[in-house]
Amino acid sequence: MKKVFRCVLAYILVLSVVLTFAACGSKQQETKDTAGNTATQTGTDKSTQGSGSESPQKVTVTWSYWGDPNEVAQHKQVGDEFRKKYPDINIEHITAPWNDYFTKMQTMFAGNSAPDVMFLTYISTYAPMGVLAEITPLCEQHNFDLGKYPQGALQGFTVGGKLYGVPRDNDTKVLFYNKKLFDESNIPYPEEGWTTEQMVEIAQKLTKTTADGNKQYGLLFDPSNWFLWVNMNQGKYFDNDENPTKVAMDDPNTVEAIQFMGDLINKYKVTPSYDLLIDGTKRQQMFINNQAAMLVDNHAQIPTFLSSNELQWDVAHLPVFPGKPKANVGGGAGFTIYSKTKNIDASWKLWEFLNTEGIKMYMAGGTMCPVNGDLLNSPEFLDKPYNAKVFVVETMASVSFPNNPHWWNVYSAANPFLEQVWVGSATAGEAVKQALPELQKEIEK
């Protein structure tokens, strides 16, 4: 009898263990992000195909990027195409608006849980943190051709001689001009090689009060892009761009470029006042409404200009400072891989796709200027109703931002001082002299 009782008891114990594990397996599991939020929260979107549980063969890579709803939709379209090519790789999208994105990345870096593939800029800030994978060995392993990228553009993703990604696009600046206003004043369109002096002369002729009493300006530009004009005049920012010990913005070429911009506003008066000039929406609308003859800006303006039935426009080269070579900006964002990714093969496949097939989809959207030389010179980019070849030439003249973690802090700290130049309350020399002690603090922190 005792023997039977022991058998029954053993059976009950085994059965209870089995039921307990079955119950645990049936509970729904909520995945958490690095902030402890569920994966269904806004900003995280796991893309899967089919239904039921994920098969053991499938892996998931996380991919982060910023953007407004339209940009997010475009990224997700690219992700959908990737899934068609690699159905065994799922993508978890991590998104945030521009103003919140980099704070989110810093939090994830601190938690050792950053996305596998990240859309980033400011590479010189993040590479020293050890969170980005060096990309050159992977490119060599998979025969990814880095020779298609201008060296100046790659410098923005190079820190300490190591490459951590490639730029998807470039913030290439060009000169948009209003053909109607040029024609009405019998002024020839700008040609490659024209100088800043010639630009001033033309802008003065095109600045006038029209017959209906409205003001027409010769030129519009963004004062916050002062680094463009400094690059064009071969100015300096630091004594050494990679390992600075001193801010060198009192360099004569730097001061001259900043003063030239101030003179366009306050001396030559070929632009609106600073409060209007700094507003990107107002600059765009003034150009569309035939209130300005020339606009310095980037490729992102083109879809809007093409949609305007009234605007007659084209693209021209930027002028050059007398005696100086052509130079532009080498900004732009690109894709990187997390140094601690647990899915390096899948992460590489996504990275490679984004920089090959995916970038063609981005380019088709019309808002970006690719850096990849093959795409820049492709019929898809060049066969346009405007002179797209200008973007090719200007992109090849790109100058990278200084490759050190202090650059963006120095740039931001300089803006309040330079605003005095834009409003005419100080010369460039005076403003830079005032700024230098504060800017120096930024590289000594």
C-alpha positions in Angstrom: 0.0 0.0 0.0 2.8 2.4 0.9 4.5 1.5 -2.4 1.3 2.4 -4.4 1.0 5.6 -2.4 4.6 6.6 -3.3 4.0 5.9 -7.0 0.9 8.0 -7.0 2.7 10.8 -5.2 5.6 10.7 -7.7 3.2 10.9 -10.6 1.4 13.9 -9.1 4.7 15.7 -8.6 5.9 15.1 -12.2 2.5 16.2 -13.6 2.6 19.4 -11.5 6.0 20.3 -12.9 4.9 19.7 -16.5 1.8 21.8 -16.0 3.8 24.6 -14.4 6.3 24.8 -17.4 3.4 24.7 -19.8 1.7 27.6 -18.0 4.9 29.6 -18.1 5.3 28.9 -21.8 1.8 30.2 -22.5 2.4 33.6 -20.9 2.7 36.5 -23.3 6.1 38.1 -23.1 6.5 41.9 -23.6 9.8 43.0 -25.1 11.3 46.1 -23.6 13.4 48.8 -25.1 16.4 50.4 -23.3 14.0 52.8 -21.5 11.9 49.9 -20.3 9.0 50.6 -22.6 7.2 48.0 -24.6 8.0 47.4 -28.2 4.6 48.6 -29.3 5.3 52.1 -28.1 5.5 54.9 -30.8 9.0 55.0 -32.3 9.6 51.2 -32.4 8.2 49.0 -35.1 9.1 45.4 -35.6 8.5 44.3 -39.2 7.7 40.6 -39.7 6.3 38.5 -42.4 3.7 35.8 -42.0 2.1 34.9 -38.8 2.9 32.8 -35.7 6.2 32.7 -33.9 9.5 33.5 -35.5 11.3 30.5 -36.8 14.7 29.6 -35.3 16.5 30.4 -38.6 15.3 34.1 -38.6 17.2 36.9 -37.0 16.2 40.4 -36.1 18.3 43.5 -36.7 17.5 46.9 -35.2 17.8 49.9 -37.4 17.5 53.5 -36.2 17.0 56.8 -38.0 15.4 60.2 -37.5 12.8 61.9 -39.7 9.4 63.4 -40.1 6.5 61.2 -41.1 7.4 61.3 -44.8 11.0 60.5 -44.2 10.0 57.6 -41.8 7.7 56.3 -44.5 10.5 56.3 -47.0 12.9 54.5 -44.7 10.2 51.8 -44.1 9.7 51.4 -47.8 13.4 50.7 -48.1 13.1 48.3 -45.2 10.3 46.4 -47.0 12.4 46.0 -50.1 15.3 44.6 -47.9 12.9 42.1 -46.4 11.9 40.9 -49.9 15.6 40.2 -50.6 16.3 38.7 -47.2 13.1 37.2 -45.9 15.0 35.5 -43.0 16.1 38.8 -41.5 13.5 40.9 -39.7 13.9 44.6 -39.0 13.0 46.4 -35.9 12.7 50.1 -36.7 13.7 52.6 -34.0 12.8 56.2 -34.9 12.7 59.6 -33.3 12.4 63.2 -34.5 15.7 65.0 -35.2 15.6 67.0 -32.0 15.2 63.8 -29.9 17.2 61.3 -31.9 20.7 61.9 -30.6 19.6 62.0 -27.0 18.0 58.6 -27.6 21.2 57.3 -29.1 23.2 58.5 -26.1 20.9 56.7 -23.7 21.2 53.5 -25.7 25.0 53.8 -26.0 25.1 54.2 -22.2 23.0 51.0 -21.8 25.1 49.0 -24.2 22.0 48.4 -26.3 22.4 50.6 -29.4 20.7 49.6 -32.7 22.6 47.2 -34.9 22.6 49.7 -37.8 22.3 53.5 -37.2 21.8 56.5 -39.3 24.2 59.0 -37.9 26.1 62.2 -38.4 28.7 63.8 -36.0 30.8 60.7 -36.4 33.8 62.4 -34.7 31.7 62.6 -31.6 30.7 58.9 -31.5 33.7 57.0 -32.8 35.9 57.9 -29.8 33.2 56.3 -27.6 33.9 52.9 -29.1 30.3 52.4 -30.2 30.9 52.2 -33.9 32.4 49.3 -35.9 35.3 50.1 -38.2 33.8 49.6 -41.7 36.9 49.1 -43.9 37.6 45.5 -42.9 34.0 44.6 -43.6 34.1 46.4 -47.0 37.3 44.5 -47.9 35.7 41.2 -46.8 32.6 41.7 -48.9 34.2 43.6 -51.9 32.3 46.8 -51.2 33.9 49.5 -53.4 34.9 52.5 -51.4 36.5 54.1 -54.4 33.1 55.5 -55.6 33.2 58.1 -52.8 35.1 61.4 -52.9 37.9 61.4 -50.3 36.5 64.7 -48.9 33.2 63.0 -48.2 34.8 60.0 -46.5 36.8 62.2 -44.2 33.6 63.1 -42.4 33.3 59.4 -41.4 37.0 59.0 -40.6 38.4 59.4 -37.1 42.0 58.6 -36.2 42.6 57.2 -39.6 39.8 54.6 -39.3 36.6 54.7 -41.4 33.3 54.1 -39.6 30.7 54.4 -42.4 30.0 56.1 -45.7 27.8 59.1 -46.2 24.4 58.4 -47.8 24.0 62.0 -49.0 25.9 65.3 -49.1 24.8 68.7 -48.0 26.1 70.1 -51.3 25.2 73.8 -51.7 24.4 75.3 -55.1 23.1 78.5 -56.4 19.4 78.4 -57.6 18.5 81.3 -59.8 15.3 82.8 -61.1 15.5 82.8 -64.9 12.5 85.2 -65.2 14.1 87.9 -63.0 17.5 87.5 -64.8 15.8 87.8 -68.2 13.7 90.9 -67.2 17.0 92.7 -66.3 18.9 91.4 -69.3 21.5 89.8 -67.1 23.3 86.6 -68.3 22.9 83.5 -66.2 25.8 82.7 -63.8 28.5 80.6 -65.3 31.0 78.3 -63.7 34.1 80.1 -62.4 32.3 83.4 -61.7 33.6 85.2 -58.6 32.1 86.5 -55.4 32.8 90.0 -56.7 30.7 89.3 -59.8 27.9 87.9 -57.6 27.8 91.1 -55.6 27.5 93.2 -58.8 24.7 91.0 -60.2 22.9 90.9 -56.9 23.0 94.7 -56.7 21.4 95.0 -60.1 18.7 92.5 -59.2 17.9 94.2 -55.9 15.1 96.8 -56.6 11.7 98.0 -55.8 9.3 96.5 -58.4 6.5 98.4 -60.2 3.9 97.1 -57.8 5.9 98.6 -54.8 7.3 95.3 -53.5 10.9 94.7 -52.7 12.9 92.3 -54.9 16.3 91.0 -53.5 19.3 89.8 -55.4 20.3 87.0 -53.1 19.2 84.8 -50.3 21.4 82.5 -48.1 21.3 80.9 -44.7 23.6 82.8 -42.2 23.9 79.7 -40.1 25.8 78.0 -42.9 28.7 80.4 -42.4 31.1 77.4 -42.6 30.3 77.1 -46.3 31.8 80.5 -47.0 34.7 79.9 -44.7 35.4 76.7 -46.7 35.1 78.7 -49.9 37.7 81.2 -48.7 40.1 78.5 -47.3 39.6 79.6 -43.7 40.6 77.7 -40.6 38.6 76.6 -37.5 41.4 75.0 -35.4 45.1 74.8 -35.3 44.7 71.1 -36.0 41.3 69.7 -37.2 41.7 66.2 -35.7 43.6 67.1 -32.5 43.0 70.7 -31.8 44.7 72.6 -29.0 43.5 76.1 -30.1 40.5 77.6 -31.9 41.9 79.4 -35.0 38.8 81.3 -36.2 40.8 84.5 -36.1 42.5 83.2 -39.2 42.4 86.1 -41.8 40.5 84.0 -44.4 37.9 83.0 -41.8 37.3 86.5 -40.7 37.2 87.7 -44.3 34.5 85.1 -45.3 32.3 86.0 -42.3 32.7 89.7 -43.0 31.7 89.2 -46.6 28.5 87.5 -45.5 27.7 90.4 -43.2 28.4 92.9 -46.0 25.9 91.2 -48.2 23.3 92.0 -45.6 24.3 95.4 -44.2 26.7 97.0 -46.7 25.5 95.9 -50.2 22.0 95.3 -48.9 21.3 92.7 -51.5 19.5 90.4 -49.0 16.6 90.9 -46.5 17.4 91.6 -42.9 18.8 88.8 -40.7 15.4 88.0 -39.0 14.0 87.1 -42.4 17.1 85.6 -43.9 17.5 83.0 -41.0 14.0 81.6 -41.7 14.3 78.7 -44.2 10.6 78.7 -45.0 10.6 82.4 -45.7 13.7 82.1 -48.0 12.0 79.3 -49.9 8.7 81.2 -50.3 10.5 84.5 -51.4 12.3 82.6 -54.1 9.1 80.9 -55.3 7.2 84.2 -55.3 9.8 85.9 -57.5 10.9 88.1 -54.6 14.5 87.0 -54.9 16.7 86.3 -57.9 19.3 83.9 -56.3 19.3 81.4 -53.5 22.1 79.4 -52.0 20.7 76.1 -50.7 20.8 72.3 -51.2 19.1 69.6 -53.2 16.2 69.3 -50.7 14.6 72.4 -52.3 14.1 70.8 -55.7 10.9 68.9 -55.2 9.2 72.1 -54.0 10.6 74.1 -56.9 9.5 71.5 -59.4 6.0 71.6 -58.1 5.7 75.3 -58.6 4.0 76.2 -61.9 5.0 79.9 -61.7 8.7 79.6 -60.9 11.2 79.5 -63.8 14.5 78.4 -62.3 17.7 76.5 -62.8 20.9 75.6 -60.9 24.3 77.3 -61.2 27.7 76.8 -59.6 28.6 78.7 -56.4 31.0 81.6 -57.0 34.6 81.4 -56.0 36.5 83.9 -53.9 39.1 85.6 -56.1 42.3 83.5 -56.3 40.8 80.6 -54.3 39.8 77.1 -55.6 36.3 75.8 -55.7 35.1 74.5 -52.3 31.8 73.3 -50.9 30.6 71.5 -47.8 31.1 67.8 -47.1 28.3 67.3 -44.6 25.7 64.7 -44.7 24.6 61.6 -42.7 25.2 58.0 -43.3 24.8 54.5 -42.0 27.0 52.9 -39.4 27.1 49.5 -37.5 27.1 49.1 -33.8 30.5 47.8 -32.5 28.7 45.4 -30.1 26.1 44.0 -32.5 25.3 40.3 -31.9 24.2 39.9 -35.6 27.2 41.2 -37.6 26.3 39.2 -40.7 22.7 40.4 -40.8 23.8 43.9 -39.9 26.3 44.0 -42.7 23.6 42.8 -45.2 21.3 45.7 -44.1 24.2 48.2 -44.2 25.2 47.1 -47.7 21.7 47.1 -49.0 21.1 50.6 -47.7 24.2 51.9 -49.5 23.4 50.1 -52.8 19.9 49.3 -53.7 18.4 51.3 -50.9 20.2 54.5 -51.8 18.7 54.4 -55.3 15.2 54.4 -53.7 16.2 57.4 -51.5 17.6 59.2 -54.6 14.3 58.6 -56.4 12.6 60.6 -53.7 14.3 63.7 -55.0 15.4 65.3 -51.7 19.0 64.1 -51.5 22.2 64.5 -53.4 24.1 61.2 -53.3 27.8 61.0 -52.6 28.4 57.7 -54.4 30.1 58.7 -57.7 28.3 56.1 -59.7 24.9 57.4 -58.6 25.9 61.0 -59.0 26.8 60.4 -62.6 23.9 58.1 -63.4 21.1 59.0 -65.8 18.6 58.7 -62.9 20.3 61.6 -61.2 21.4 63.7 -64.2 18.5 63.4 -66.6 16.5 66.3 -65.1 14.8 69.5 -66.4 17.5 71.4 -64.4 21.3 71.4 -64.6 21.9 68.5 -62.2 25.5 68.3 -63.4 26.2 71.2 -61.1 25.7 69.0 -58.1 28.2 66.5 -59.4 31.0 69.2 -59.7 30.2 70.9 -56.4 30.0 67.6 -54.5 33.5 66.6 -55.8 34.7 69.9 -54.3 33.3 69.1 -50.8 35.4 69.9 -47.7 34.7 67.8 -44.6 33.9 69.3 -41.3 36.8 69.1 -38.7 37.1 65.6 -37.4 37.2 66.2 -33.7 34.5 65.8 -31.0 34.6 69.6 -30.3 33.6 70.9 -33.7 29.8 71.1 -33.2 30.1 72.6 -29.8 32.4 75.3 -31.1 30.1 75.9 -34.0 27.1 76.3 -31.7 28.9 78.5 -29.3 30.1 80.8 -32.1 26.6 81.5 -33.5 25.5 84.0 -30.9 28.7 86.0 -31.4 28.4 85.9 -35.2 24.8 87.1 -35.0 26.3 90.5 -34.2 27.8 90.5 -37.7 24.6 89.5 -39.4 22.6 92.4 -37.7 25.5 94.9 -38.3 26.3 95.6 -34.6 29.9 94.3 -34.9 32.5 93.6 -37.5 33.6 90.0 -38.1 37.0 90.7 -36.5 35.3 92.1 -33.4 32.8 89.3 -33.0 35.5 86.6 -33.5 37.8 88.3 -30.9 34.9 88.3 -28.4 34.1 84.7 -29.2 37.5 83.1 -29.0 37.8 82.8 -25.1 34.4 81.0 -25.0 35.2 78.8 -28.0 38.5 77.8 -26.5 36.7 76.6 -23.4 34.8 74.1 -25.6 38.0 72.3 -26.6 39.4 72.3 -23.0 36.4 70.6 -21.5 
